[in-house]
Amino acid sequence: MSKLNKIPKKSTWVDMTAFVDVAFLILSFFMLATKFKPPEVVKIDNPKSVSSENQPEKDVFKVSFDKEGRVFVSYSTDQDGKEKAKLTAEVLSRQKGLGLTPADIATFVKFSVGGIGVPVEKLKGFLQLSDEEYKSFKQPGIPVQDTLNNQLNDYLNALLTGTGGRKPENVMLNGDNGTTYPYFKNVLAAFKKNGIFSFKLITSLEGVPEGTPLYKTRKEQSKK
């Protein structure tokens, strides 16, 4: 009976240095590539609704107004949003003789993510603020109270002039639940004057009341 040769045990140690290097490279890539949404400078208490549709993030132009009636415009961070913000600043500068420099226009694009709410005539001075000053500065809002000086018209006209009449894919209205009707009416008047008849209203999600048709529908859907 032959004896089986015993296989000597060897170490299973594996050099993980290469794997650690790859992990750090991947981590570094995501840290550099990830874009964090800047905080908005205006706080909005949205009206409630039972809609569960998520807000779009691409090619968004948003008009916000708080309970004081201060109106702001903002753009999404994607390429479409940045391009439309840039075109708005360029046309406003040309139409109103603001003399915005390329640096001013770049700042407009940057600030427009969090919201811009200043009269047109004060726009150039506003764009001289630092990032920290921008965060702490209380913007007066784009004037809309006077129908003869509804400057939201100027911002909308500049946007559509710059794009050759091409409206953003997602026009959003972000209104505070405590805003008085005249401000809301004048915002809609500016939309209408510029041919914007379709937009999405941002709301806060609340539960569907029991017994309603929507409640029954969602209950049936949850069973499937």
C-alpha positions in Angstrom: 0.0 0.0 0.0 1.6 3.2 -1.1 1.8 6.2 1.1 0.2 9.4 -0.1 2.6 12.3 -0.3 1.5 15.0 2.1 1.3 18.5 0.4 3.1 21.0 2.5 1.0 23.9 3.9 1.9 27.3 2.5 1.0 30.7 3.5 -2.2 32.2 1.9 -1.0 35.8 2.5 -2.0 38.2 -0.3 -0.5 41.6 -0.9 -3.5 44.0 -0.7 -1.5 47.1 -1.5 -2.7 47.3 -5.0 -6.4 46.9 -3.9 -6.0 49.7 -1.3 -4.6 52.0 -3.9 -7.5 51.3 -6.3 -10.0 51.9 -3.5 -8.4 55.3 -2.7 -8.4 56.2 -6.4 -12.2 55.4 -6.6 -12.9 57.3 -3.4 -10.9 60.4 -4.6 -12.8 60.3 -7.9 -16.2 60.4 -6.3 -15.2 63.1 -3.9 -14.0 65.3 -6.8 -16.8 64.4 -9.2 -19.8 64.7 -6.8 -21.7 67.9 -6.9 -23.4 69.1 -3.8 -26.5 71.2 -4.2 -25.9 74.7 -2.7 -28.4 75.8 -0.1 -31.2 78.1 -1.3 -31.1 81.5 0.2 -34.9 81.7 0.6 -37.0 79.5 2.9 -40.3 78.4 1.5 -43.2 76.8 3.4 -44.9 75.1 0.5 -48.6 74.3 0.4 -49.5 70.7 1.1 -50.6 68.1 -1.5 -50.8 64.3 -1.9 -48.7 64.2 -5.1 -45.7 61.9 -4.9 -44.0 63.0 -8.1 -40.3 63.8 -7.6 -39.0 67.2 -8.6 -37.0 67.2 -11.8 -33.3 68.1 -11.7 -32.5 68.7 -15.4 -33.2 71.9 -17.4 -35.1 73.6 -14.5 -36.0 77.2 -14.3 -37.7 78.0 -10.9 -39.4 81.1 -9.6 -39.7 81.2 -5.9 -41.5 83.7 -3.6 -41.6 83.7 0.2 -44.4 84.9 2.6 -43.0 88.5 2.4 -43.5 88.4 -1.4 -39.8 88.4 -2.3 -39.4 86.8 -5.7 -36.3 84.8 -6.8 -35.2 83.0 -9.9 -33.0 80.0 -10.0 -31.6 77.5 -12.4 -30.6 73.8 -12.2 -26.9 72.8 -12.0 -26.9 70.7 -15.2 -25.5 72.0 -18.4 -28.8 73.2 -19.7 -29.5 75.1 -16.5 -26.0 76.8 -16.5 -26.3 77.7 -20.2 -29.7 79.3 -19.7 -28.5 81.3 -16.6 -25.5 82.5 -18.7 -27.7 83.6 -21.5 -30.1 85.4 -19.1 -27.2 87.4 -17.7 -25.8 88.3 -21.1 -29.1 89.5 -22.4 -30.0 91.4 -19.3 -26.6 93.2 -19.4 -27.1 94.1 -23.1 -30.8 95.1 -22.8 -30.4 97.2 -19.6 -26.9 98.5 -20.1 -25.5 96.8 -17.0 -22.0 96.3 -18.3 -21.6 92.9 -16.8 -18.1 91.4 -17.2 -17.4 87.8 -18.0 -16.6 87.4 -14.3 -19.9 88.9 -13.3 -21.8 86.6 -15.6 -19.9 83.6 -14.2 -21.0 84.7 -10.7 -24.6 85.1 -11.9 -24.5 81.4 -13.0 -23.0 80.4 -9.7 -25.4 82.4 -7.5 -28.4 81.4 -9.7 -28.3 77.9 -8.2 -29.3 79.1 -4.8 -31.5 81.9 -6.1 -31.2 85.5 -7.3 -33.7 88.1 -6.1 -32.5 91.6 -6.7 -33.8 94.5 -9.0 -32.2 94.6 -12.4 -30.5 97.9 -11.7 -28.8 96.5 -8.6 -27.7 93.3 -10.2 -24.1 94.3 -11.0 -23.4 95.4 -7.4 -25.0 92.2 -6.1 -22.6 90.1 -8.3 -19.6 91.7 -6.6 -20.5 89.9 -3.3 -18.2 87.1 -2.1 -19.7 83.6 -1.5 -19.9 84.3 2.2 -21.6 87.6 1.7 -24.0 86.1 -0.7 -25.1 83.5 1.9 -25.8 86.2 4.6 -27.1 89.0 2.3 -30.9 89.4 2.5 -31.9 89.9 -1.0 -34.9 92.3 -1.5 -36.5 90.2 -4.2 -37.2 90.9 -7.8 -39.9 93.7 -7.9 -43.3 92.4 -9.0 -45.7 94.5 -6.8 -46.2 97.2 -9.4 -47.7 96.0 -12.7 -45.9 98.8 -14.5 -42.5 97.7 -13.0 -42.9 93.9 -12.9 -39.2 93.1 -13.3 -39.8 89.4 -13.4 -40.8 90.2 -17.0 -37.2 91.4 -17.6 -35.7 88.2 -16.3 -38.1 86.0 -18.3 -37.7 88.1 -21.4 -33.9 87.9 -21.2 -34.1 84.1 -20.7 -36.3 83.5 -23.7 -34.5 86.1 -25.9 -31.2 84.3 -25.1 -32.6 80.9 -26.0 -34.4 82.1 -29.1 -37.8 81.5 -27.5 -37.0 78.0 -26.3 -38.5 77.5 -22.9 -36.8 75.4 -20.2 -38.1 71.8 -20.1 -39.2 72.2 -16.4 -40.6 75.6 -15.3 -41.3 75.4 -11.6 -43.3 77.7 -9.3 -42.2 77.5 -5.7 -44.6 79.6 -3.6 -44.9 80.0 0.1 -48.2 79.0 1.7 -48.4 82.4 3.4 -47.9 84.6 0.3 -50.7 87.0 -0.3 -52.6 86.8 -3.6 -51.4 90.0 -5.3 -47.8 88.6 -5.4 -48.9 85.3 -6.8 -51.1 87.0 -9.4 -48.3 89.3 -10.6 -45.9 86.3 -10.9 -48.5 84.5 -13.1 -49.0 87.7 -15.1 -45.3 87.8 -15.9 -45.5 84.1 -17.0 -48.5 84.9 -19.2 -46.8 87.9 -20.8 -43.9 85.8 -21.8 -45.9 83.0 -23.2 -45.4 80.6 -20.3 -48.7 78.8 -19.7 -47.4 75.5 -18.4 -45.5 75.0 -15.2 -45.2 72.7 -12.2 -46.1 73.7 -8.7 -43.8 72.6 -5.9 -45.7 71.3 -2.8 -45.0 69.4 0.4 -46.1 65.8 0.6 -48.9 64.9 3.0 -50.8 61.7 3.6 -53.8 60.9 1.5 -57.1 61.3 3.5 -58.7 58.0 4.3 -61.9 57.1 2.3 -60.9 59.2 -0.7 -60.7 57.6 -4.2 -56.9 58.2 -4.3 -56.6 56.6 -0.9 -58.4 53.5 -2.1 -56.4 53.4 -5.3 -53.1 53.5 -3.5 -54.3 50.9 -1.0 -55.1 48.6 -3.8 -51.7 49.3 -5.5 -49.9 48.4 -2.2 -51.5 45.0 -2.1 -50.1 44.0 -5.6 
